Amino acid sequence: MTQIIINLSNKEEETFVETFLKKMKISFEKNEDDFELTGEMKRVIDEALKQDRSTAVDGKESLKRIRAKYGL
């Protein structure tokens, strides 16, 4: 088996290459281990870490509130 590593710079390139390989009936596997946070992602995480944790709610409660508000 031959292994080829392709480094893609954005999601559009990734989608294009995946579509191309599928159309050509070439099997491939994605390695998701090389994920890097963008500057924007880091900024959002840093802001979230500064929030007062005493007012935080868990994921289930958040979903409950979203469902109630938006009727999902």
C-alpha positions in Angstrom: 0.0 0.0 0.0 1.3 3.4 -0.9 0.7 6.4 1.4 0.4 9.9 0.0 0.1 12.9 2.4 -1.7 16.0 1.2 -1.6 19.1 3.3 -4.6 21.3 2.6 -4.9 25.0 3.6 -8.6 25.3 4.0 -12.0 23.5 4.0 -12.7 24.3 0.4 -9.6 22.5 -0.7 -10.4 19.6 1.5 -13.9 19.3 0.0 -12.6 19.6 -3.5 -10.0 16.8 -3.0 -12.5 14.5 -1.2 -15.0 15.0 -4.0 -12.3 14.4 -6.7 -11.1 11.2 -5.0 -14.6 9.9 -4.6 -15.4 10.5 -8.3 -12.2 8.8 -9.3 -13.2 5.9 -7.0 -9.9 6.2 -5.1 -10.2 5.2 -1.5 -8.7 7.5 1.1 -8.7 8.1 4.8 -8.5 11.4 6.7 -6.2 12.0 9.6 -7.9 14.5 11.9 -5.0 14.5 14.4 -3.3 17.5 12.9 -6.1 20.0 13.8 -4.9 23.5 14.8 -6.9 26.2 16.4 -7.2 29.4 14.4 -6.6 32.8 16.1 -10.3 33.4 16.2 -11.0 30.1 17.9 -8.3 30.8 20.5 -9.8 34.3 21.1 -13.3 32.8 21.7 -11.9 30.2 24.1 -9.9 32.8 26.0 -13.0 34.9 26.4 -15.1 31.9 27.6 -12.4 31.1 30.2 -12.7 34.6 31.6 -16.5 34.2 32.2 -17.9 33.8 35.7 -18.4 30.1 36.2 -21.0 30.5 39.0 -23.6 31.5 36.3 -22.7 28.7 33.9 -25.1 25.9 33.0 -24.4 22.5 31.6 -25.0 21.4 28.1 -28.3 19.7 28.8 -29.7 22.8 30.4 -28.4 25.0 27.5 -30.2 22.7 25.0 -33.4 22.8 27.1 -33.4 26.6 27.0 -32.7 26.7 23.3 -35.6 24.3 22.6 -37.9 26.3 24.8 -37.0 29.6 23.2 -36.9 28.5 19.5 -39.3 25.6 19.6 -36.9 23.0 18.4 
